[in-house]
Amino acid sequence: MFSNEVEERRPAGFRARLTHQAARRWYPGALIGLVYQISVLAGLWTSDGSLAEKIITTFLLVLVYAGFLALPPLLWWEGERTRMLAIAGYFALTLLLIPSLGEITCWTWVYVACVIGMVVARPVLSTALIVALGAVQLVVFLLAGSFEDYWFIALVTVSIGIMMSAFARQIDALRKLRSAQGEIARLAVIEERSRFSRDMHDVLGHSLTVVTVKSELARRLVPVDPARAEAELADIERLTRSALADLRAAVAGYREMSISTELAAAQASLAAADITAHLPRNGEEVAPDLRELFGWVLREGVTNVIRHSGSRNCWVTVGSDALAIEDDGLGPAPVGSVPAAAAVRGSGLAG
């Protein structure tokens, strides 16, 4: 959640942040946390207050609810100073409810504690703010003479806030792990390319050098010693055939693949095409004799998803003897919508 600590592209603009994948995962749980507020609104509108007071209070409550939903996604990519100012402003907004709700306003501080837990990166600071918020609630209840009725609200606030803080840190650790796995996969690809480059140099460098020298020698011998020139040409043919065989062997070894390496490549390709990937971490559960085959099938399937589906999500599931690729697309992607680097990946199941 603390994206300033995790290398990730920062969404540009409020809309991009509010519709980001991380935000979409936040909303369902947050909406569940707002369900019990229906009773608060019902109690407000059945109370004896004036209509104007009810409308103003409802408006302020809606702002508090909206802040609870929107602030975490908006603040995950901001620095600590901006986060703290936003939290202070959010807390100040809840204070405007005191004239109409009195000590019941403290219920809304549960949302403040949740926001603190979700966006404050430093664990000590986050815990201190949440505990301080609970302490302020207890003071309010003491001053209002309702301590015995509402003391548990402070306990709820602190426990939920700390729970959300721990939850956010777990998600942050998971994202760092995935980022590290992606970096490891990227470095593995770079290392493999370097290995292939070295192999090509070893395979072709010497042979082509000898072929060049012998070709020049044969050209010079043609007018003066045709028999020797013919022998040199025959030797050149032998060298080129040998080099071609070595090249084919090297390429065959380079093109050997497994389901695990292709899963890492699929993750990168789908991300480049702006498709959310839902992939298993590895293909260890696949039978060893099927891993290369599944690697080819996965490569071709993901290529087709990128080129033709127009989808936003791609799911890959693997078993010991089964591979499934699904997407939520409705047809071919618009022309030009897929980056060329993401679209060009393979040459069909023929390899």
TAKAPE-V788774 format. One record per pair of residues at least 6 apart in sequence whose ideal C-beta (glycine too) atoms are under 7 Angstrom apart, sorted by the first residue. I is the first residue (numbers start at 1). GAP is how many residues later the second one is. If there is no record, write none. Layout:
# TAKAPE-V788774
I,GAP / I,GAP
This chain:
# TAKAPE-V788774
1,75 / 1,117 / 1,167 / 1,170 / 1,171 / 2,74 / 2,119 / 2,170 / 3,73 / 3,74 / 4,75 / 5,116 / 5,167 / 6,166 / 6,169 / 6,170 / 6,173 / 7,172 / 10,67 / 11,6 / 11,9 / 11,66 / 14,60 / 17,6 / 17,56 / 17,57 / 17,60 / 18,52 / 18,55 / 20,53 / 21,255 / 22,51 / 22,54 / 23,50 / 26,46 / 26,47 / 27,42 / 30,38 / 30,39 / 34,31 / 37,28 / 40,67 / 41,17 / 41,20 / 44,10 / 44,13 / 44,14 / 45,9 / 49,51 / 53,47 / 57,40 / 57,43 / 57,44 / 60,36 / 60,37 / 61,36 / 63,30 / 64,29 / 64,30 / 64,44 / 64,47 / 67,23 / 67,26 / 68,43 / 68,46 / 68,47 / 71,15 / 71,19 / 71,44 / 72,43 / 72,46 / 72,47 / 75,7 / 75,8 / 75,11 / 75,44 / 76,43 / 80,41 / 83,36 / 83,37 / 87,28 / 87,29 / 90,22 / 90,25 / 91,21 / 94,11 / 94,14 / 94,15 / 94,18 / 97,8 / 97,11 / 98,7 / 102,42 / 103,37 / 103,38 / 103,41 / 103,43 / 103,47 / 106,31 / 106,34 / 106,44 / 106,47 / 107,46 / 109,24 / 109,28 / 109,48 / 110,46 / 110,47 / 110,50 / 112,21 / 113,17 / 113,20 / 113,44 / 113,47 / 113,48 / 114,46 / 114,47 / 114,50 / 116,10 / 116,13 / 116,14 / 116,45 / 117,9 / 117,13 / 117,44 / 117,45 / 117,47 / 117,48 / 117,51 / 118,46 / 118,50 / 120,6 / 120,9 / 123,42 / 123,46 / 126,39 / 127,35 / 127,38 / 130,28 / 130,31 / 130,32 / 130,35 / 131,27 / 133,24 / 134,20 / 134,23 / 134,24 / 137,16 / 137,17 / 137,20 / 138,13 / 138,16 / 141,6 / 141,9 / 141,10 / 182,85 / 185,79 / 196,58 / 199,51 / 200,50 / 203,40 / 203,43 / 203,44 / 203,47 / 204,39 / 204,43 / 207,32 / 207,35 / 207,36 / 210,29 / 211,25 / 211,28 / 211,29 / 214,18 / 214,21 / 214,22 / 215,21 / 217,15 / 218,11 / 218,14 / 218,15 / 218,18 / 221,7 / 221,8 / 221,11 / 222,7 / 255,96 / 256,36 / 257,35 / 257,38 / 257,39 / 258,25 / 258,33 / 258,34 / 258,37 / 259,24 / 259,27 / 259,32 / 259,35 / 259,36 / 259,39 / 259,59 / 260,22 / 260,23 / 261,34 / 262,33 / 262,36 / 262,37 / 263,16 / 263,17 / 263,19 / 263,20 / 263,35 / 266,11 / 266,13 / 266,32 / 266,36 / 266,50 / 267,10 / 267,12 / 269,33 / 269,37 / 269,73 / 269,76 / 270,7 / 270,32 / 270,36 / 270,44 / 271,6 / 272,67 / 272,69 / 272,70 / 273,33 / 273,65 / 273,66 / 273,69 / 275,30 / 275,31 / 275,36 / 275,37 / 275,38 / 275,39 / 276,36 / 276,37 / 277,37 / 278,35 / 278,36 / 278,37 / 279,37 / 280,36 / 280,37 / 280,38 / 283,8 / 283,11 / 283,35 / 285,33 / 285,34 / 285,35 / 286,8 / 286,32 / 286,34 / 287,33 / 287,34 / 290,31 / 294,24 / 294,29 / 296,53 / 296,55 / 297,26 / 297,52 / 298,18 / 298,25 / 299,46 / 299,47 / 300,46 / 300,48 / 300,49 / 301,24 / 302,12 / 302,23 / 303,42 / 303,43 / 305,6 / 305,9 / 305,20 / 305,22 / 306,32 / 306,36 / 306,37 / 307,26 / 307,31 / 307,36 / 308,24 / 308,25 / 309,18 / 309,20 / 309,24 / 310,19 / 310,20 / 310,21 / 310,22 / 310,23 / 311,16 / 311,17 / 311,18 / 312,16 / 313,14 / 313,15 / 314,13 / 315,11 / 316,9 / 317,7
